[in-house]
Amino acid sequence: MDGLYLLWWVQERGVSPAVVAAILALGDLAVIAFELPTGWLADRFGHRRSLIVGSSVQAIGMLWCWLGQGIAGLVTASLLVALGDAFRSGADQALVYRSCRVVRRERDFQRIEARTRATEQIVLVGLILAGGVIVGSFGFAAGWIAEAALSAIGLTIACAMTEPPAVADPIAVGRVPVERPRILSTAMFVLIVPAALLGGAAAAASFLAQTTGATDPQRLTALVATIALAEAAGAALAARAPAAGARLQTLLALSGALVFGAAMAIPSMLELAAAPLAFLFGLAHPLRAAAIQRLARDDARARVASVASACTMAAQTIALPLAGLWRNRRR
């Protein structure tokens, strides 16, 4: 149903497009606000439990999207979906990394994270196309049932997981415990921020490329699919890349800034720039996830990942309206 939410609430539920847009933006802000407390809860009470709660809330949110009425229903549905996303965000990376540590295969985390993200992007394209076919053939009710069923499958998978035991940090020479940086530290900042800025640039370029004035649905669909597949290709490359830190993150962000700056200077390049920026973000995201997990304390892994996710979403949330203002001035 991704991409069909607006059509459902406007045409089927009679909510004005402006109100829908405002509430969807509220949902994005809610995710950012929920990230830190849900990350703390995941670290405190268990990452598997957080995934179970998030998947449960997500399933309820999908049903509320379908059955909710009016503005109140839309607000409730958006907040439920945001809460479900926040509970899963960070907890998933922490659970996988801690599982890798238990079996002494920490180096495999980057490959697993990268391949998972690449697969997510490819499957997302398929689900968007499938959602259109389902709704077009059987109606919106069938689409929402499919969404709720997918959420239920996610809940089943979360319940089948096992919480790995805590593993002590390695001991340095002289049996002095290794010092791990705080969540809000310079070391974490230089790892988290470059990819967040790159994500904001990629989101803005994607928006501008899709609003160039082209009205051909097939061309627009092909553009969206190309951008998603470019991000998947970047993540696939990250699965083969060696472990990297802040230096490579900064280099990728600077490369993205050059591409974005060239596209803004020559607007005809916007459609060409969206895919390279998505590729760079797809490459940077798994590398950042692995780097911050290597650096984080074992009792703060979900919180660190949640901070990184919140920073990326904040950059994208700021970049999109700025891109809209720039587009309006160009017209």
C-alpha positions in Angstrom: 0.0 0.0 0.0 3.0 2.3 0.1 2.2 5.1 -2.4 -1.5 4.5 -2.1 -2.1 6.0 1.3 -2.8 9.5 0.0 -5.3 8.1 -2.6 -7.1 6.1 0.2 -7.5 8.9 2.7 -8.4 11.5 0.1 -10.7 9.6 -2.2 -12.1 6.9 0.1 -12.1 8.7 3.5 -12.8 12.3 2.2 -9.9 14.0 4.1 -8.4 17.0 2.2 -4.9 16.5 0.6 -3.5 19.4 2.7 -4.6 17.7 6.0 -3.3 14.3 4.9 0.1 15.8 4.0 0.3 17.6 7.4 -0.6 14.5 9.3 1.9 12.3 7.4 4.5 15.0 8.2 3.4 14.7 11.9 4.0 11.0 11.6 7.6 11.6 10.5 8.2 14.0 13.4 6.6 11.4 15.8 9.1 8.8 14.7 12.0 11.2 15.4 10.5 11.9 18.9 9.9 8.2 19.7 13.4 7.0 18.6 15.3 7.8 21.8 12.8 6.5 24.4 12.1 3.3 22.4 15.9 2.8 21.9 16.3 3.1 25.7 13.5 0.6 26.3 15.0 -1.8 23.9 18.4 -1.7 25.6 16.7 -1.9 29.0 14.2 -4.7 28.5 15.4 -6.6 25.5 15.8 -6.1 21.7 13.6 -9.1 20.9 10.8 -7.7 23.1 11.1 -4.3 21.4 10.7 -6.0 18.0 7.7 -7.9 19.2 6.1 -4.7 20.5 6.9 -2.8 17.4 5.5 -5.4 15.1 2.3 -5.7 17.2 1.8 -1.9 17.1 2.5 -1.9 13.4 -0.2 -4.5 12.7 -2.7 -2.5 14.8 -1.7 0.7 12.9 -2.3 -1.0 9.6 -5.8 -2.0 10.7 -6.4 1.5 12.0 -5.4 3.0 8.6 -8.1 0.8 7.1 -10.9 1.1 9.6 -10.2 4.5 11.2 -12.6 7.4 10.3 -11.9 11.0 9.7 -9.0 13.1 10.8 -8.9 11.5 14.3 -8.5 8.1 12.7 -5.8 9.3 10.4 -3.9 10.9 13.3 -4.2 7.8 15.4 -3.1 5.5 12.5 -0.1 7.7 11.7 1.1 7.8 15.4 0.6 4.0 15.7 2.7 3.4 12.6 5.3 5.8 13.8 5.5 4.1 17.2 5.8 0.7 15.6 8.6 1.9 13.4 10.4 3.5 16.4 10.3 0.3 18.5 11.8 -1.7 15.7 14.4 0.9 14.7 17.7 0.3 16.4 16.5 -2.9 18.1 16.9 -4.9 14.9 20.6 -3.8 14.4 21.4 -4.3 18.1 19.9 -7.8 18.1 21.8 -8.9 15.0 25.1 -7.4 16.1 24.9 -9.0 19.6 24.0 -12.3 18.0 27.1 -12.0 15.8 29.2 -11.3 18.9 27.9 -14.3 20.7 29.1 -16.6 17.9 32.3 -14.6 17.4 31.4 -13.4 13.9 31.2 -9.7 14.4 32.8 -9.0 11.0 29.7 -10.6 9.4 27.4 -7.9 10.7 28.2 -5.4 8.0 27.6 -8.0 5.3 24.3 -9.1 6.8 23.1 -5.5 7.3 24.1 -4.5 3.8 22.5 -7.5 2.1 19.3 -7.0 4.2 19.0 -3.4 3.2 19.6 -4.2 -0.5 16.9 -6.9 -0.3 14.5 -4.5 1.4 14.9 -2.0 -1.4 14.3 -4.6 -4.1 11.3 -6.1 -2.3 9.9 -2.6 -1.7 9.8 -2.0 -5.4 8.0 -5.3 -5.9 5.5 -4.6 -3.0 4.7 -1.1 -4.4 3.8 -2.7 -7.8 2.0 -5.6 -6.2 0.0 -3.2 -4.0 -1.2 -1.3 -7.1 -2.3 -4.6 -8.7 -4.1 -5.9 -5.6 -6.0 -2.6 -5.1 -6.8 -2.3 -8.8 -8.1 -5.8 -9.0 -9.8 -6.4 -5.6 -10.1 -3.0 -4.0 -8.6 -1.2 -1.1 -9.9 -3.6 1.5 -7.7 -6.4 0.0 -4.7 -4.1 0.1 -5.1 -3.3 3.8 -5.7 -7.0 4.6 -2.4 -7.7 2.8 -0.6 -5.0 4.7 -2.0 -6.3 8.0 -1.0 -9.9 7.0 2.6 -8.8 6.3 2.8 -7.1 9.7 1.5 -10.3 11.3 4.2 -12.2 9.5 6.8 -9.8 10.9 5.4 -10.3 14.4 5.7 -14.1 14.0 9.3 -13.8 12.9 10.1 -11.5 15.9 8.5 -14.0 18.3 10.7 -16.8 16.8 13.9 -14.8 17.6 16.1 -15.4 20.6 17.6 -12.7 22.8 21.4 -13.3 22.8 23.2 -13.2 26.1 25.3 -10.2 27.1 29.0 -10.4 26.1 31.6 -8.5 28.0 33.7 -6.0 26.1 37.2 -7.3 25.4 39.9 -6.5 28.0 42.8 -4.3 27.0 46.5 -4.8 28.0 46.8 -4.9 31.8 43.1 -6.0 32.1 41.9 -2.4 31.9 38.3 -2.4 30.4 38.1 -0.8 27.0 36.6 2.7 27.1 33.5 3.1 24.9 32.4 6.6 23.9 29.2 8.1 25.1 26.2 8.1 22.7 26.4 11.8 22.3 30.2 12.1 21.7 32.4 13.5 19.0 33.3 10.0 17.8 29.7 9.1 17.3 28.9 12.5 15.8 31.4 12.1 13.0 30.1 8.6 12.2 26.4 9.5 12.3 26.0 12.9 10.7 27.7 12.5 7.2 25.3 9.7 6.2 22.3 11.6 7.6 23.2 14.6 5.4 23.7 12.3 2.5 20.2 10.9 3.1 18.7 14.4 3.2 20.4 15.2 -0.1 19.2 11.9 -1.7 15.6 12.6 -0.5 15.6 16.1 -1.9 17.1 15.0 -5.2 14.5 12.3 -5.5 11.7 14.7 -4.8 13.0 17.3 -7.3 13.5 14.6 -10.0 9.9 13.5 -9.6 8.5 17.0 -9.8 10.3 18.1 -13.0 7.0 18.5 -14.7 6.8 15.0 -16.3 3.3 13.6 -16.1 3.8 10.3 -17.7 3.0 7.6 -15.0 5.2 5.0 -16.7 8.2 7.4 -16.7 7.6 8.4 -13.1 7.3 4.8 -12.0 10.5 3.9 -13.8 12.3 6.8 -12.1 11.1 5.8 -8.6 12.1 2.2 -9.3 15.5 3.2 -10.6 16.2 5.3 -7.5 15.2 2.4 -5.2 17.4 0.0 -7.2 20.3 2.4 -7.1 20.1 2.5 -3.3 19.9 -1.3 -3.3 23.1 -1.5 -5.5 24.9 0.8 -3.0 23.9 -1.5 -0.1 25.0 -4.6 -2.1 28.4 -3.0 -2.6 28.7 -2.3 1.1 28.3 -6.1 1.7 31.7 -6.6 -0.1 33.4 -3.5 1.2 36.0 -3.7 4.1 35.1 -2.2 7.5 35.3 1.6 7.4 34.9 4.5 9.8 34.4 8.3 9.8 36.9 9.0 7.1 35.0 7.1 4.4 31.6 8.4 5.7 33.0 12.0 5.3 34.3 11.1 1.8 30.9 9.7 0.7 29.1 12.8 2.1 31.5 15.1 0.2 30.9 13.1 -3.0 27.2 13.5 -2.5 27.5 17.2 -1.9 29.4 17.6 -5.2 26.7 15.6 -7.2 23.9 17.5 -5.5 25.6 20.9 -6.0 26.1 20.2 -9.7 22.5 19.2 -10.1 21.3 22.4 -8.4 23.5 24.5 -10.6 22.2 22.6 -13.8 18.6 21.7 -13.0 18.4 19.5 -16.1 20.7 17.1 -14.3 18.3 16.5 -11.4 16.9 13.3 -12.8 20.4 12.0 -13.5 21.6 13.0 -10.0 18.9 11.3 -8.0 20.2 7.7 -8.7 23.9 8.4 -7.9 22.9 10.1 -4.6 20.6 7.1 -3.7 23.6 4.8 -4.5 25.9 6.7 -2.2 23.3 6.7 0.6 22.8 3.0 0.1 26.5 2.4 0.4 27.0 4.7 3.4 24.1 3.4 5.5 25.3 -0.2 6.2 28.9 1.0 6.7 27.7 3.5 9.3 25.5 0.9 11.0 28.5 -1.5 11.3 30.8 1.3 12.5 28.6 2.6 15.3 27.8 -0.9 16.5 31.6 -1.7 16.7 32.0 1.5 18.8 28.9 1.4 21.0 28.7 -0.1 24.5 26.8 -3.3 24.7 24.1 -1.8 26.8 23.5 1.1 24.5 23.4 -0.4 21.0 19.8 0.2 20.2 20.0 3.8 21.5 23.0 4.6 19.2 21.3 3.1 16.2 18.1 5.0 17.1 20.0 8.3 17.3 21.5 7.6 13.8 18.1 6.8 12.4 16.5 9.9 14.0 19.3 12.1 12.5 18.7 10.7 9.1 15.0 11.1 9.3 15.4 14.7 10.6 17.7 15.5 7.7 15.2 14.1 5.2 12.3 15.9 6.9 14.1 19.2 6.7 15.4 18.7 3.1 12.0 17.9 1.6 10.2 21.2 2.3 13.3 23.1 1.4 13.3 21.3 -1.9 9.7 22.2 -2.4 10.4 25.8 -1.7 13.2 25.8 -4.3 11.0 24.1 -6.8 8.3 26.7 -6.3 10.8 29.6 -6.8 12.0 28.0 -10.1 8.5 27.9 -11.6 
